[in-house]
C-alpha cells in the first residue's frame, strides 16, 4: 500500500508539471515510438537498392528514401534530446513503466544501422574504412539495446506474461540488424580479410543472441495470445513486430554465409575454423538456416512486410530464383503503398495535433485538451 501511495504521489507531481504551451505539450508526447518511422523507410531504401528488377530511376529513388531516413532520424533525435532535457522526470517515468516506450529506443540503433548498410552499398569501394568504423559504433549501440533494455524491463516491470507485449522483441531486432549489416559491409566494401573476419564472427554472435532470445520471447507472446482472448484493439499492431527478428535473422544468415563462401576465411586462413576447408560447410549451413528463419517469418508476413521482403530479395539472389524475384517485387510494392498510406495518416495526425496529444488542435492550445 505504501508503495502504491508513493507511485500515486509521483504521478500527481508529474501531472502538475505538464506543460501548458501547445508546442511544449507536443514535445511532452514525443515518444520513442516515432523512431519506427525512419526505421521503416530505412528498410525500404535497402530493398529498393537491392531489388532484382532494376530500372533507371530506382537507384535514385533508393537514395532519396535513404536521405529522407537520415533527415528524419536527425530531426527525431533532436526532438528526443529536447524532451529529455526539458522533462527528465517524465521521460524517466515513461521508460520505467511503458514497455513500448523503452523498447522503441532500439529503433534508433536499427535505423542508424540501415543507414550505414545503404552507405556501404553505395560507397563501399571508396569509403570502406569509414563504413567499417561506423559499423562498430552501431554494433555497440545494438549491444547496449539487446542487453540493457531487456534488463531494465525485467527489473522494473511487474511479473506475469500479460506484461510481455510483442514490442519486447525490438531490442533483438537491433542485434540481428547489426549482424546483417556486418555481412553487407564485408560483401560490399574493399577492406582486407584481416578486418572482415572480426566483423563476421561478431555478426554471428549478434545473430545467435538475437534469434535465440526472439524465439524464447515469441513463444511467450504466442502463448499469451492463445490463452487470452481479450486483446486490446489498439495494441494489435504490435504483432507486426514478431516477424522482424526472423526476417532480419534470415537475411543476416544468408548474407554472412555468402561472405564466408566468397573467400574471406580462405584469405585469413588461421586455426581450424577460419580456413578455406571450413568455409564451404559453414556458408551452406548458414544460408540453409537463413531459409528456415525466413520460413518462420512467413507465418507473420502479412503483418510485417519490411524485413520479410528484404530477406526474400536475398533468397532470390542466392538461389537465382525467378519466383523469389517476383515475390520480393510484389512485397516491395505492397510495402511502399502501406508506407505511403501510413505517412499520409501520420501527417494528418500531426496537422490536427491528435498524434501529439493536442486533442483540440494546435490553434486552441491546451485549454480544452484531454489529460493523457
C-alpha positions as CSV (number, residue, x, y, z in Angstrom):
1,X,0.0,0.0,0.0
2,X,2.8,2.4,0.8
3,X,4.5,1.6,-2.5
4,X,1.2,2.3,-4.3
5,X,0.8,5.6,-2.5
6,X,4.3,6.6,-3.4
7,X,3.6,5.9,-7.0
8,X,0.3,7.8,-6.9
9,X,2.1,10.8,-5.3
10,X,4.8,10.7,-8.0
11,X,2.1,10.6,-10.8
12,X,0.4,13.5,-9.2
13,X,3.6,15.5,-9.1
14,X,4.2,14.6,-12.8
15,X,0.7,15.7,-13.8
16,X,1.3,19.1,-12.1
17,X,4.4,19.6,-14.1
18,X,2.7,19.1,-17.5
19,X,3.4,21.9,-19.9
20,X,0.7,24.4,-20.9
21,X,2.0,25.7,-24.2
22,X,0.8,23.6,-27.2
23,X,4.3,23.1,-28.7
24,X,5.7,22.1,-25.3
25,X,2.8,19.7,-24.9
26,X,3.5,18.2,-28.3
27,X,7.1,17.7,-27.2
28,X,6.0,16.1,-24.0
29,X,4.1,13.5,-26.0
30,X,7.0,12.9,-28.5
31,X,7.8,9.2,-27.5
32,X,10.5,6.9,-29.0
33,X,7.7,5.2,-31.0
34,X,8.3,7.9,-33.6
35,X,11.6,6.3,-34.4
36,X,9.7,3.4,-36.0
37,X,9.0,5.7,-39.0
38,X,12.7,6.2,-40.1
39,X,13.3,2.5,-39.2
40,X,10.7,1.5,-41.8
41,X,11.9,4.0,-44.5
42,X,15.5,2.7,-44.0
43,X,14.4,-0.8,-44.8
44,X,12.6,0.4,-47.9
45,X,15.7,2.2,-49.2
46,X,17.7,-1.1,-48.8
47,X,15.1,-3.1,-50.7
48,X,14.8,-0.5,-53.5
49,X,18.6,-0.6,-53.9
50,X,18.9,-4.4,-54.0
51,X,15.8,-5.3,-55.9
52,X,16.5,-7.7,-58.8
53,X,14.3,-5.8,-61.3
54,X,16.1,-2.5,-61.6
55,X,15.3,0.4,-63.9
56,X,16.8,3.8,-64.4
57,X,15.1,5.7,-61.6
58,X,15.1,3.0,-58.9
59,X,18.7,3.7,-57.6
60,X,17.8,7.4,-57.4
61,X,14.6,6.7,-55.6
62,X,16.5,4.5,-53.2
63,X,19.0,7.3,-52.5
64,X,16.1,9.8,-51.9
65,X,14.5,7.5,-49.4
66,X,17.9,7.0,-47.7
67,X,18.4,10.8,-47.4
68,X,14.8,11.1,-46.1
69,X,15.6,8.5,-43.5
70,X,18.8,10.3,-42.4
71,X,16.8,13.6,-42.1
72,X,14.0,12.0,-40.1
73,X,16.4,10.3,-37.7
74,X,18.3,13.6,-37.2
75,X,15.1,15.6,-36.5
76,X,13.7,13.0,-34.2
77,X,17.0,12.7,-32.3
78,X,17.0,16.5,-31.7
79,X,13.3,16.4,-30.5
80,X,14.0,13.4,-28.3
81,X,17.1,15.2,-26.8
82,X,15.0,18.3,-26.1
83,X,12.3,16.2,-24.5
84,X,14.8,14.5,-22.2
85,X,16.4,17.9,-21.3
86,X,13.2,19.7,-20.6
87,X,11.2,16.8,-18.9
88,X,13.7,14.3,-17.5
89,X,11.3,13.1,-14.8
90,X,8.5,12.5,-17.2
91,X,10.8,10.6,-19.6
92,X,12.3,8.5,-16.8
93,X,8.8,7.6,-15.6
94,X,7.7,6.6,-19.1
95,X,10.8,4.4,-19.7
96,X,10.3,2.7,-16.4
97,X,6.6,2.0,-16.8
98,X,5.9,1.7,-20.5
99,X,7.4,-1.3,-22.2
100,X,6.7,0.1,-25.7
101,X,8.5,3.3,-25.0
102,X,11.7,1.7,-23.7
103,X,11.6,-1.0,-26.5
104,X,11.3,1.6,-29.2
105,X,14.7,3.1,-28.2
106,X,16.1,0.1,-30.1
107,X,14.7,1.7,-33.3
108,X,17.5,4.3,-33.1
109,X,20.1,1.6,-33.4
110,X,18.1,-0.2,-36.1
111,X,17.7,3.0,-38.2
112,X,21.3,4.0,-37.8
113,X,22.4,0.5,-38.9
114,X,20.2,0.6,-42.0
115,X,21.7,4.0,-42.9
116,X,25.2,2.5,-42.7
117,X,24.2,-0.5,-44.7
118,X,22.9,1.8,-47.5
119,X,26.1,3.8,-47.3
120,X,28.1,0.6,-47.7
121,X,26.1,-0.5,-50.7
122,X,26.6,2.9,-52.4
123,X,30.1,4.0,-51.3
124,X,31.7,0.8,-50.1
125,X,34.5,0.8,-52.6
126,X,35.6,4.4,-51.9
127,X,34.7,4.8,-48.2
128,X,35.0,1.2,-47.0
129,X,37.1,2.0,-43.9
130,X,34.7,4.8,-42.8
131,X,31.8,2.4,-43.1
132,X,33.7,-0.2,-41.2
133,X,34.3,2.2,-38.3
134,X,30.7,3.2,-38.3
135,X,29.6,-0.4,-38.1
136,X,31.5,-1.0,-34.9
137,X,29.7,2.1,-33.4
138,X,26.3,0.8,-34.4
139,X,27.3,-2.7,-33.2
140,X,28.0,-1.1,-29.7
141,X,24.6,0.6,-29.8
142,X,22.9,-2.7,-30.7
143,X,24.7,-4.5,-27.8
144,X,23.5,-1.9,-25.4
145,X,20.0,-2.3,-26.7
146,X,19.9,-6.1,-26.6
147,X,21.4,-6.3,-23.1
148,X,20.3,-3.0,-21.4
149,X,16.7,-2.6,-22.4
150,X,15.5,-6.2,-21.5
151,X,17.4,-5.9,-18.2
152,X,15.7,-2.7,-17.3
153,X,12.3,-4.1,-18.3
154,X,12.9,-7.3,-16.3
155,X,13.8,-5.4,-13.2
156,X,11.1,-2.7,-13.3
157,X,8.1,-4.4,-14.9
158,X,5.6,-6.5,-12.7
159,X,5.7,-10.3,-13.2
160,X,3.4,-12.1,-15.5
161,X,3.2,-12.9,-19.2
162,X,0.5,-10.3,-19.7
163,X,3.2,-7.7,-19.2
164,X,5.3,-9.0,-22.1
165,X,3.9,-7.5,-25.3
166,X,5.4,-8.1,-28.8
167,X,7.4,-4.9,-28.6
168,X,9.9,-6.6,-26.3
169,X,11.4,-8.1,-29.4
170,X,12.6,-4.8,-30.8
171,X,16.0,-4.9,-29.0
172,X,16.6,-8.4,-30.5
173,X,15.9,-6.9,-34.0
174,X,18.6,-4.3,-33.2
175,X,21.2,-7.1,-32.6
176,X,20.1,-9.0,-35.7
177,X,20.2,-5.8,-37.8
178,X,23.8,-5.2,-36.7
179,X,24.7,-8.8,-37.7
180,X,23.0,-8.4,-41.1
181,X,24.9,-5.1,-41.6
182,X,28.2,-6.8,-40.8
183,X,27.6,-9.2,-43.7
184,X,26.6,-6.4,-46.1
185,X,29.7,-4.4,-45.2
186,X,32.0,-7.4,-45.7
187,X,30.3,-8.1,-49.0
188,X,30.3,-4.6,-50.4
189,X,33.5,-2.9,-49.1
190,X,37.1,-3.3,-50.2
191,X,38.5,-3.9,-46.7
192,X,41.0,-6.7,-46.1
193,X,40.2,-10.2,-44.8
194,X,42.0,-9.3,-41.5
195,X,39.3,-6.6,-40.9
196,X,36.4,-8.7,-42.2
197,X,36.9,-11.8,-40.1
198,X,36.2,-10.0,-36.7
199,X,33.1,-8.5,-38.2
200,X,31.9,-11.9,-39.4
201,X,32.5,-13.5,-36.0
202,X,30.8,-10.7,-34.0
203,X,27.9,-10.6,-36.5
204,X,27.3,-14.3,-36.0
205,X,27.4,-13.7,-32.2
206,X,24.8,-11.0,-32.6
207,X,22.6,-13.3,-34.7
208,X,22.9,-16.1,-32.2
209,X,21.9,-13.7,-29.4
210,X,19.0,-12.1,-31.2
211,X,17.5,-15.2,-32.7
212,X,17.7,-17.3,-29.6
213,X,16.1,-14.6,-27.4
214,X,13.5,-13.8,-30.1
215,X,12.4,-17.5,-30.2
216,X,12.0,-17.6,-26.5
217,X,10.1,-14.3,-26.2
218,X,8.0,-15.1,-29.3
219,X,6.8,-18.3,-27.6
220,X,5.7,-16.3,-24.6
221,X,3.8,-13.8,-26.7
222,X,2.1,-16.6,-28.7
223,X,1.2,-18.4,-25.5
224,X,-0.4,-15.2,-24.2
225,X,-2.4,-14.8,-27.4
226,X,-3.7,-18.4,-27.3
227,X,-4.6,-18.2,-23.6
228,X,-6.1,-14.7,-23.5
229,X,-9.0,-13.6,-25.8
230,X,-9.3,-10.1,-24.5
231,X,-6.7,-8.4,-26.7
232,X,-6.7,-4.6,-26.7
233,X,-7.6,-3.5,-30.2
234,X,-5.3,-0.5,-30.2
235,X,-2.3,-2.8,-29.4
236,X,-2.9,-5.4,-32.2
237,X,-0.4,-3.6,-34.5
238,X,2.4,-4.7,-32.2
239,X,2.0,-8.2,-33.6
240,X,3.8,-6.9,-36.7
241,X,7.0,-6.8,-34.7
242,X,7.1,-10.6,-34.3
243,X,8.1,-11.1,-37.9
244,X,11.0,-8.8,-37.5
245,X,13.6,-11.0,-35.8
246,X,13.1,-13.9,-38.1
247,X,13.1,-12.0,-41.3
248,X,16.1,-10.0,-40.3
249,X,17.8,-13.1,-38.9
250,X,17.2,-15.0,-42.1
251,X,18.7,-12.2,-44.1
252,X,21.7,-11.9,-41.8
253,X,22.5,-15.7,-42.0
254,X,22.2,-15.6,-45.8
255,X,24.5,-12.7,-46.4
256,X,27.0,-13.9,-43.8
257,X,27.0,-17.3,-45.5
258,X,27.7,-15.6,-48.8
259,X,30.6,-13.7,-47.4
260,X,32.2,-16.8,-45.8
261,X,32.0,-18.6,-49.1
262,X,33.5,-15.7,-51.1
263,X,37.0,-16.4,-49.7
264,X,37.3,-14.3,-46.6
265,X,38.1,-17.4,-44.4
266,X,40.4,-18.7,-47.1
267,X,42.4,-15.4,-47.2
268,X,42.6,-15.3,-43.4
269,X,43.4,-19.0,-43.0
270,X,44.2,-19.4,-39.3
271,X,43.4,-22.2,-36.9
272,X,41.0,-24.9,-37.8
273,X,37.9,-22.8,-38.1
274,X,38.9,-19.8,-40.1
275,X,40.1,-21.8,-43.1
276,X,39.0,-22.5,-46.7
277,X,38.1,-26.1,-45.7
278,X,35.6,-24.8,-43.1
279,X,34.2,-22.0,-45.3
280,X,32.1,-24.2,-47.6
281,X,30.1,-26.1,-44.9
282,X,29.7,-23.0,-42.7
283,X,28.5,-21.0,-45.7
284,X,25.9,-23.5,-46.8
285,X,24.6,-24.2,-43.3
286,X,24.3,-20.5,-42.7
287,X,22.2,-20.0,-45.8
288,X,20.1,-23.0,-45.1
289,X,19.4,-21.8,-41.6
290,X,18.5,-18.4,-43.1
291,X,15.9,-20.1,-45.3
292,X,14.4,-21.8,-42.2
293,X,14.3,-18.5,-40.4
294,X,12.6,-16.9,-43.3
295,X,10.1,-19.7,-43.3
296,X,9.1,-18.9,-39.8
297,X,8.9,-15.3,-40.7
298,X,6.4,-16.3,-43.5
299,X,3.9,-17.0,-40.7
300,X,3.8,-13.3,-40.0
301,X,4.5,-11.9,-43.5
302,X,1.1,-10.2,-43.8
303,X,1.8,-8.3,-40.6
304,X,5.4,-7.1,-41.1
305,X,6.5,-6.9,-44.7
306,X,9.7,-4.9,-44.4
307,X,12.4,-7.3,-43.2
308,X,10.4,-10.2,-44.7
309,X,10.8,-8.6,-48.1
310,X,14.5,-7.8,-47.6
311,X,15.1,-11.5,-46.8
312,X,13.1,-12.5,-49.9
313,X,15.3,-10.3,-52.1
314,X,18.4,-12.1,-50.7
315,X,16.9,-15.5,-51.2
316,X,16.3,-14.7,-54.8
317,X,20.0,-13.8,-55.2
318,X,21.5,-16.9,-53.6
319,X,19.0,-19.2,-55.3
320,X,18.9,-17.3,-58.6
321,X,15.1,-17.9,-58.4
322,X,12.7,-16.1,-60.6
323,X,9.9,-16.9,-58.2
324,X,11.6,-15.2,-55.3
325,X,12.5,-12.2,-57.6
326,X,8.8,-11.8,-58.5
327,X,7.6,-12.3,-54.9
328,X,10.1,-9.8,-53.4
329,X,9.0,-7.2,-56.0
330,X,5.3,-7.8,-55.2
331,X,6.1,-7.4,-51.5
332,X,8.0,-4.2,-52.1
333,X,5.1,-2.7,-54.0
334,X,2.7,-3.6,-51.2
335,X,5.2,-2.2,-48.6
336,X,5.6,1.1,-50.4
337,X,1.8,1.5,-50.7
338,X,1.4,0.8,-47.0
339,X,4.2,3.2,-46.1
340,X,2.7,6.0,-48.1
341,X,-0.7,5.4,-46.6
342,X,0.8,5.4,-43.0
343,X,2.8,8.6,-43.8
344,X,-0.3,10.4,-45.1
345,X,-2.2,9.4,-41.9
346,X,0.7,10.5,-39.7
347,X,1.0,13.9,-41.4
348,X,-2.8,14.3,-41.0
349,X,-2.4,13.4,-37.3
350,X,0.4,16.0,-36.9
351,X,-1.6,18.7,-38.6
352,X,-4.6,18.1,-36.4
353,X,-2.4,17.6,-33.4
354,X,-4.0,14.3,-32.3
355,X,-0.9,12.2,-32.6
356,X,0.9,14.7,-30.3
357,X,-1.6,14.9,-27.6
358,X,-3.4,18.1,-28.8
359,X,-6.9,16.8,-28.9
360,X,-8.4,20.2,-29.8
361,X,-5.7,21.1,-32.4
362,X,-2.8,23.4,-32.5
363,X,-4.7,26.7,-32.7
364,X,-6.7,26.2,-29.5
365,X,-3.7,25.0,-27.4
366,X,-4.1,23.1,-24.2
367,X,-7.2,24.7,-22.6
368,X,-9.6,22.0,-23.8
369,X,-7.2,19.1,-24.3
370,X,-7.6,15.9,-22.6
371,X,-5.2,14.8,-19.9
372,X,-3.1,12.0,-21.3
